[in-house]
């Protein structure tokens, strides 16, 4: 049987990766990218790493003061929901007599989403420091970073960083000579998209089948092993050290009202330079597209999914007038999501694109809720029928009806996520679906 390399084999994991083409970006969560050994403790400390944790622990900063600073920053959850981080922290019971937990959601499994793994790969210590600061603030004794099951090398990099941090006194007992204790562990998932939902993730940490829980109770009162638990995304925790180093207002000023700070956008699809781009919130879409090299092969932009497949698709004319922030995309009738931007050029068949997305949600449904379990299957089979030249015009109304009967009727948001692309694709590109049904082939591929 083949064996995997040790998680502390740093020579195999820390590879030189100096990034020089960072024009237009503002590095907060990926500030180590300019260094030759970005994931190492030495690099992070050289850039001021762990100074915020050291100051907080040494000065015995009040938890309420830290939460106030996070609220001032305008930081909102970077995993897709966009809930204010400082407000979420204030929900944790302050005087609970028992163990409290901290969980980092690094289980990014949605198509087009690949930002969190770059934080783990290139700047793991800032994530560790952010979680340690959160643990100090919320009184958590134990933390878990739940890492997506299909990125094993990144998991090893994080394990190596944990060993470094603990050896240097930033984790474990009596951190930095104080009475603050915090143990942090990496948990390796198995690639199930549903485990990106925070309560399914908690179930998985407990060794159970990864299925969402009914809410309430929410994790802040009943989380890991039934104890109070705070769950945040990788990018959210990693923003915390910068906020406490420079001040909440400085972070807020990087963005726009209601969307403070920077945001990592995973840009993929039909662009010249796909990848992760960390930019100030509120950047116009066309500027972000330019950073990614523009639409490839000199073609025209057709559509964009701005925040991952669970966010409504936007035609070119709508997205070109939008700004990349919570309010800007909401006004344009879509949403920021996790910042997973999928760009589609003029040659894209929207029927086949939806066919692929519907298959993903059908396969990834955990099956717990009947509307999602049955509805995602119905949606996929109807679209599959259309793609195979056997569609009927009434199928479009059927798809709309089924999708509306999934959304809002499930325990978690996967049902709504599965319905969103169907409704938005048909709304904006109905003529393509009608043509496919009438002619048994793609309108785009027929031109």
N, C-alpha and C positions, 0 to 999 in steps of 0.2 A: 504494500500500500504506500502511495506517495505521501510524503509528509510536507507540511508547510514550514516556511522559514520562521524562526523565532521572531516574536513581535519586537524584540529589542536589538535586532540586527540592523543597527543604524546605517552601516556602510551600504547596505542594499536599498535602504529606504530613502535616505536623504540625498537626493540627486540635484546637482546644479541646475538651476532653472531661471537664470536672471532674465527678467522681463523688461525690455527697454521701450516697447511701443505702448506707452500708457497715456498718450495724448488724449485729453478730454476726460480722463478719469480722476476720481478723488478717492484715494485708497484709505479705507477705515478698517474693514474686516479683512482685507487682503494686503495690509501695509508691509508685509514681509516679502512681497513679490520682487522687489528690487535687489534682494540679497541672494548670494550664491547658495546658501544653505538655509532656505526659508523656514523649514519646519523645526530647526534646532532650538533648544533653550538658549544657547549662547546668542544666536541671532535675535531672538525676541527680547532678551534682556538688554542687548545693545540698543534696541529701538525704544527703550523705556518700559518694556514689559514687566509686569508684576508690581510696578510702582504704585498703582492705584490700590491693589490689594494690601500691599505693605503699609501704605498710609492709613487705610481704613482700620486695619487690625491694630496698628501701633497707637493710633489716636482714639481708638474705641468709638468710632463714628456711630452715631445713632442710626438705627435702621430706618426710622421715619425720615431722616435727612436724605438718606440714599434714595428712598422711594420718591421723595419729592423731586430730587434731581432727575431721576428717570422719567417722571411725569413731565417735567419741564422740557426734556429733550424731544418730546413728541414721538418717541420710538413706538412704533406699532408692530405687532407680530409679523415677522417676515416669512411665515410658513404658508400664508394664503388668506387667513381670516382677517388679518389687519386689526386685531384687538389691541388697544393701548396697553403696553407692557407694564408701565407703572401702576395702572389701575388693576391689572391682573395680579400683580404682586401684593397689592393691598388686600386682596381677598383671602390670603393665607392667614389662618388663625394665629395671632401673635403669641398667645399664652397657652398654647396646647401643651399638655403635660405628657409628652411621649415623643417618639421619633417622627420627624417630618422628612419628606423626600423631595428631591429635585430631579427632573427628567429633561433631557435634551432630545428633541425630535430631529434626528438626522436620517430619518427613513424616507428619503425623497425617491418615490417610485413612479411619479407621473411622467408621461412622455414629454420631453423637452426640458426637464428640470434636472440641472446638474451643478448648481451653485454650492450647495453645502459640502459636497465632497471636495471641492477646491479649497474651502476653508480648512477642512480636516487635513488635506494633503499639504498645504502650504503655510498654514498659520494655526496649528492645533493649540499652541500655548495660549493664544488670546481667547480661544473658546474655553480652555480650562480655567483661566483667570476669571472670565466672565461668570462661569458657573460657580466658582469659589466665592466671588463677591455676592452673587445671588443667594448662595447657601448661608453666608454670614448674615445677610439682610433678613432672610426669611426664617432663619433658625433651623435650616435643614442639616441633618447629620450625614446623610448618604445621598449620592447622586448617581444617575445612570445616563450614559450617552448611547441611545439606541441607533445603531448605524445600519443603513440599508445592506441587505445581504449580498448584493451583487458587486460590492466594491471592497473586496477583501484586502487589497494592498493598503487602502486608506485606513481600514480598521487597524492594520498593523502599525501604521504611522502614528495613529492616535494612541495605541498601546505604548509605543516607544516614548511618546511625549508624556504619558502618565507616569512612566518609570522615572523620567528625568525630573518632572515636577515634584514627585514624592521624595526623591533623593535630595532635592534642593530645599525641601522643607515647605513647599507651597501646598502640599496635600498631606492628609494623615492627621496625626495627633499633635496638638499644641502648635498649630501653624505659626511660623515666624515668631516662636517664643511666647505666643499668647495662649489663652485657654479655648481658642476656637479650633474645633475638630471637624474635619470633613473628608470623607472617603469618596472617591469617584471611580466608577467602573465603566468599561465599555461593554455593550451588549450587542452581539452580532445577530441581526435579524435574518430572515430567510427569503427576502425578496417579495413579500406580499404587499401589494399596494395599500390594502385596507389597514395595514399597521401604521400608516402615516396618520390615521385618525387617532387622536391622543388616548382615548380610552381603550381602543383595540391594542395600541402600543403598550399600554399599562398591563392589559391582560397577558400579552406576550412576554413581558418582563417577568410576570408571575409564573410563567411556565404553562400557561393555558393557550387554548386556541385563540388566535388573534381576531376577536369579534368585538364590535363597539358595544358599550354599555348604554343603558338608558340614563338620561340626564334630565333633571337632577337625580341623585347628588352629583355635583361636579367634582373634579379631581382636587380642587382646593380644600374640600372637606372630606372626600373619600376617594383616595387615589391608589397608589401602590400599596399593596397589602392592607388596604382599608384605611390608610393613614393620609393626613393632609399632604398634598403633592402639587408642586408647581411644574407646569410643562411649558417650555418655550422652544422655538425653533433655533437651529444652529446659528443662523445669521443674527438673530435677536440677542442671544447670549454674548456672541462675539463683539457686538457693538458696545456692550456695557463698559469694558475698561476704557475705551476712548472717551465715552461720555463722562466718566468720573475723573479722567485725566484733564480734560479740556473744559468741562462744564456742560450741563444740559442745554443751556441756551446756545452755546457754540454748535452743538450738534443740530439743534432745531434750525439754526440759521443756515445750515448747509442745504436744507430743503425748502419747502414751501409750507404755508399754513395747513395744518392737519396731516402733513406728511413730512415729518422732520428727518434730517439726516441723509445718508446715502442709501442706495439700493443696488444689490447685485442683480443684474439681468442676464439670464442664460439665453443667448441669442442663437437660434439654430434655424435650419431650413435653407431657403434659397438666398443666402448671403455669401459674400466673398470671404469674410473672416468670422466664421461662427466661433463662439466662445463666451466666457463670462466677462461682463463689463460692469465695474462699480462706478456709478455716477450719482450726481446729486439728484435728489427727488425733484420732480417737476421739469426735468429735461424734456424738450420737445421730441416727439417720436422721430422726426426726420433727422435730428442730430444723433440720436442713438443709432439709427440705421446707418448713418454715415460712418460712425465709429466702427461698425461691423463691415465696412467696405461697400455698403449699398447692395442692391439686388444684383445677384450674380449674372454673368454672361450678357450684361447689357440689357436685360429684360425688364419688363414693367412689373411693378408691384400689383398684386391682385387682392390679397387679403392677409391679415395677421391675426393670430391668436395671441393676445398680449400677455396673458398670465398663466398659461397652461390650458390643456383641453377642457378643464372644468370652468373656464371663463368664456363668454360669448365671443365668437369670431367677429372681426371687424373688416368691412370692405376697405380698400385702399383710401378712398376719399374721406372716410370717417377717421381712420387712424392717423392720416397725415396732418389732421388738424388738432390732434390730441397731445396732451403732455403726459409724461410717465410718472404719475402719482395717483394716490387713491381717489382724490376728487376729480382729477382730470379725466381719468378713464371711466369713472362713474357717470360723469356728465355725457360722455360719449357712448353710454349704454353698454359698457363692458366693465371689467374690473382688473385690478392689478394682480390679484392672485399671488403666486410665488415669484412673479417676474420671469416666467418661462415663456419667452417670446418666440413663437414659431412663424417664420416668414414664408409666404407662398407667392410664387411668381405667376405670370399670365398663363403658363402651360399647365397649371395645376387643375386637375379634375376634382371639383369639390365633392362630387358624389363618392368618388373613390377615397378621398381624404376622410370623409365621414364614415365610410365603410370600415376603414382601419381603426378609427377612434372608437366606434361602437363595439368593435370586436374586443378592444382593450377593456372597456368597462364591463362587458359581458363576462370576460374571463376573470376579471379581478373582483367581481361581486362576491362577498363572503357567503351569500345565500341565506343570511339570517332573516331578512325582511322580504316578505312575499312580493311587494311591488317592485323592489329592486331585482330580486332573484328571477322573477318571471318577466318583468318589464324589459330588463336589459337583453334578455334572450329574444323577446319579441322584436325589439328594435333592430338588433343585429340581423335576425333572419329576414325581416322585411327589406332592409337595405341590401342584404346579400341577394335577395330575389331581384331587386332592381338592377344591381350590377351584373347579374347573370342574364339580363334581357327578358325577365319574366315579370317585370313590375306592372302595376296597374295605377291609374291616376288616383284612385281612392286610397292608395298606399300612403300618399302624402298627408292626408287627413288622419289616417290611422296612426302614422308615426307621431303626429302632433298630439293626438288624443292619448296614446300610450305614454308619451313623455310627460304630459301634464298630469297623468295619474301616478307617475313615479315621484316627481318633484314634490317635496314637502310631506311625503308619506312614509319616510324611512327613519330609522333610529339615528343614522349618521348622514353626512352630506354626500355620500357617494351616489345615492339615487339622484339627487339634484344635479350633481356633477355629470352624470351620464345623460341626463335630459337636456342640459344646457347646450351642448354642441348640436344636437338634433334640431332643437327649436331655432337656434341662431343660424345654422347653415341653411335650413329651408327658408327662413325669413329673408335672408339676404341673397340667396342664390337659387331661388325656386325655379327659374327658367332652365337651369342646368338639370335639375331633377326631372322636370317635365320632359325635356328633350330626351334624356336617357330612357325614360319610360316609353316614349313614343317611337324612338328609333332603335332602342336596344343597344345603344353605344353612347360614348361620351361626346358631348358637344365640343369640348376642347380638343379632343383627339381627332375629331372629324374635320377640324378646320385646316 
